[in-house]
Amino acid sequence: MRILIATDAWKPQINGVVRSLESVAKALGEFGAEIEFLTPQGFASVPLPTYGEIRLALASPRGVSKRLDGPSIDHIHIATEGPVGFATRYYCLRSKRSFTTSYHTRFPEYISARARIPESITYALLRRFHNAGSGVMVSTASIANDLQRRGFQRLMYWSRGVDHSQFTPDKASVIDLPRPIFLYAGRLAPEKNVESFLALDLPGSKVVVGDGPSRRALQAAYPQAHFYGSQTSDALAVHYASADVFVFPSRTDTFGMVLLEALACGLPVAALPVPGPLDVIGASGAGVLDNDLRAACLAALEIPREMARAHALTFTWANSAKQFLDNILLAKSSGSRFMTPSPGIPG
């Protein structure tokens, strides 16, 4: 099967969406699927307002049509709701081609945090975008249940995996900082709630890996923290394996790829009891979820690293790829079927 994935999130961006798409594409090859990407590359672009590091492709329906009216494609999957995604959606509707979508990012909450636009307006736009397809893939039961309540239809589960050979406790190195070391890794932006971690009264050291529009302000406000900027996956694995607790303060992530990466390196997690951590960590014992984030951080110090690693091993890219492919086959055979969310989702 030849599958085209249309995405606005692509290299040189460093985020969970890009890593997920690259990893699942590689794993899909083991199932005999051929993956092609339609990305912002090759289109003119402009900086995203308030986040200049990300550029928006000036992708028109005509420009997208020229790229899609070529070799035979068996299925089109739209991964993001940006210009490339909207232009591909328009092409599919006009040419009466079925397509699936995926919901990676809680844009209504993100936009509300930045521009004070009511979440209801953005959710209405996203609902119209996704319900036009034959299925929308979501990564967790919590997000599926929330979207169902908001009127999203034909929801399908698509979990994530982690490269257990790249993210491993064997990458541990000696870091010349007072211990314990509490680590945050991810984008530095208002919706990530990083300041709630940096403001905590914790022993040892706080380390921040990542970049984004909030970095300068955070560094100025919390000079005692150690900011290391964006890192390659290999360097990031060293940070995970060498820290004592991974702190995930976000309230708006749909999954949190960094959670799996940290766990795979044997790093216990401290997080809030919200979608993402609730689904990934749950009752596994690999982390502590508490509305008191400081209490969660201190309690996570008691978790054996072996327990964190063992939980991460239940998430594989092979399982993720199979779910993705099964969703496509179901959508093509019965696009009107509605998949009701269930209490859990297999790794």
N, C-alpha and C positions, 0 to 999 in steps of 0.2 A: 504494500500500500504506500502510495506517495502522498505525504501530508505536508501542507504548507502552514507554517505558523507565522501569523502577522503580529508583530510586537513593536511598541514604541520604546520599550526598555531594552537597550542593547549596549554593547561595548562602545565607548570606554566607560560607561556607567558601571559602578561596582555596587550591586545590591542583590537581594535575595531572588528577585524575579529573573534577573539575567542568569544567575548561577543555576536556578531551577531549570530554566529552559535549556541551557547548554547541557546540563547533566541528564535530563530526561531524554533529550534528543540522542545523546550517545547511547543510553540504555535501550531506546526504542530500536536502534539498529540491530540489537541482539534478537529482536522479535521479527526481523525482516522488514521493518518499516523504513522508508526513505524520507528524511526530513529536509525540507527547504525552509529558509527563513526569509520573510519580508520585513525589513528593518528600516530605520531612518537613514541608513547608509545609502548614498546616492541621491538623496533629496536635499534641497536647500533647507536651512533650519534657522531658528531664532531662539534666544535664551528663554527658559521658563521664568516668568515673573516671580520674584522673591527667591529664586533658586537657580542662579546663572550657570551653575555647573552642569545642569541638565538642559539639553537643547531639544526643542520641539520641531519635528520634521514638518515642512510645508508640503505634506502629501495630499495631492488632489485625487478625486475619484478617477480622473482620466489618466494620471500618472500611474496609479495603482493598477488600473485595467491593462495598461500596456505590459506590465510585469506579469500579470496573471493570465492574460490571453495567449499564453505560450504553450509549453509542453503540458501534457495531461496531468492534472492534479486530482487525486481521488477524494481528498477532504481538505477543507480550510478550517483552521482553528484561529480565533482571534484572542490573543492573550491580554491585550491592554485596551483601555478606553481612551486612547489618545488619537492624534491625527491619522496615524497609520491604521489604527483599529477602526476608526469611523469611516475612513475611505474604503477599507476592505469590506466593512459591513454594507456600505452603499452598493459596492460592486456585487456582492452576493445577493442582495435583495433584488437589484435590477436584473441580474442574470438568472434569478430563481434558483440559486445554488444553496443547498443547506450548509450550515456552518455551526460550530460550537464556539463558546467563549469561556473564559476563565476569570474569576474574581480574585485578584491578588492583593488589592490595596483598598483600604477603607477611605476612599477619597472624600466622602462627605465629612468625616471627622477631621481629616487633614485640612480640607479647604476651610472648614468652620474655624479651626484653630488659627489659620493665617488671615482670612479675609472676613470672618464673621458672617459668612453666607449661611442661611439656615440649612441644616442637614437635609430637611425634607425636600428642598428644591433639587439638591444634587442626587438624592436617592431616586427621585422621580425620573431624572434624566438617565441614570444608570439602569433603572428598571426597564425603561423603554429600549435602551441599548441591548441589554442581555435577553429580554424576553422575545426579541425578534429571531433569535437563534433556535436551534433544535436541542440545546442543552447548555447549562452553565456549570462549569466545574469549580468546586470550592474545596478548600483543603481541610476543613474541620467541621465537626458536627455543630459546634457553637455558632459558627458563621452561617452554616446552612439553615439552622433554626431561625436565626435573626433575619436572614434574607427572605425566608418563607413568610415570616410575619409581615414583611414589608411588600409582599406581592410578587416576589421573584418566582419564576416557574422553571420546571424541568431541571431541578438541581441535581448535580452528580458529584460524587466524592472523588477527589484526586489528592492523595496525600503526597508527602515529600520523602526524600531519602537523604543520605549523607555518605560521602566517600570515607569509609572506615580506614582505608590505608593512608589517605592524606591527612585526615584529622584523627590523630592517635596520641595516647599518653606518651609514646616513645619520643615525641618531639620536645619533651620537657627540657628546659634549660635553666641555669641559675640566673635569676634577676636580682641585681644589686639594689633592692628596695626593702624597706621595713615590711615584715609580714604581720598579718595575712595580707595578701594582695586581692583586692576586689576589682574585677574587670568588667568594663562595658565595651561592647563592640557593635558598631552600626552607624547609621547616619546621625549626624548632629543637626537636628532640626526640631522646631517647637513641638511637633506632634509625637516625638520620641520620648518626651518627659525626662530627659537626661538630667536636668537640674535637680529632680527629686532624689536621684542617686547621689549626685555630687554634694548635696546639702546635708547628707546624713553624717551623724557623728559616729564614725567607725574607727576601730583600731587599724594600724598598719598603713597601707597605701591604696590609693584609688588610681586605676589606670584606664585610660580612654583610647580606644583604637577606632578610627573613622574620621570622616570629614563631613562638611556640610555648612549651610548658611549660619548656624548658631555657634560654630567653633570659636570664633574670635571673642564673642561675648562670654561664652562659657569659660574660656581660658582666663579672661580678665576677672571674672567673678570668683573663680575657684583656682587661684594660682598654686594651691597645694597639691592639686591633681596632676597627673603625668599624662600629657597628650602626645600620642605617637602618630597621628594622622592615618591616612589610608595605608593598608598593607596588602601585599599579595596573599593568596590563600596559604602558601607555605609559611610565610612569616606570621600570619594570623594564627595558624595552628600552634606555633611556638608560644605565642602569648596565651592561648587557651590552656595549653598543657602545663604552663609554668605558673599560672595563677592559682588561687585557692577557692574563689567563688565567682561565678558569672552572674552579674546583676542585670536583669532585664526589666527596666521600669516602664516600658511602653504599655499604654492602655488601648492602643488602636491597631496593632498588627493583626493580620488575619492568620498568621502561623508563627513566623519567627525562625527562619532558617538558621540563624546564629545559635538558637537553642540546641539544635541537633549537632551543630559543629562543636559547641562547647562540651556537650555531653559525650560526644565521641572521643574527645581528648581527656575524658575522665574528670571533667570540671562540673561540680554540682551547681545547681541553679537557684537563685533567689529571685522571685518575681511576684507580681500582683496576681490575685485570683481572677483573671480576666480571660476572654477568648484568646487563644494562642497558647499561653502557658497552661491553662486548664486542660486543653486538649493534648498538648505535647507531653507535659509532665504528669498531669492527673494524679493518680494515687500510686505512681510508680516508686515513690521514695527517692527518686533521683534529684529532687529539688524541694524547696520549701516555698509555698504560695501563701502570702499573708498580706493583708491591707497595710500592716505595719512593715514597710520594706526593710527597716533597720533590723527588726526582729527576724525577718526572713534571712537576711544576710548572715547574722550571727548563728542562727540555727543551721544554715547550710554548711557551715564549717565542720559540723559533726558527721556529714554524710560521707561514707567511704567512696573513694574515687572509682572503685570497681563497680559500684552500683550505678553510677552515672554512665559509665562505658557500656555496661550490660544493657541498659535501656536504649541507648543509641543504636545498638546492634539490631534492634527490632525494626528499624527504619532503613529500607534499602531502596536504591534507585530502580532496581529490577521490579519490585512491587509497585513503585510509583508509575513506571512505564506501562506495566500491565493494566493498571487502573485506567490510565490515560487512553490506551488503545481500546480497552473494553468499552469505555464511555463513548468513543467515536463509533464503534460498531453498533452499539445500542442506539445512538442518535440517528445513524443512517437507516437502521431497520425500523425504528419506531420513534420518530422524532417527537411525537405528541405525548409520549409516556412521561409521567411525572414521578420523580424518584423522591419519596417522602423521607426527610431526615430521620435517622435513627440515633439512639443514645451514644453510639461510639463509631469509630472509624479505624479499620485495621491499619497497622503500620506498613 
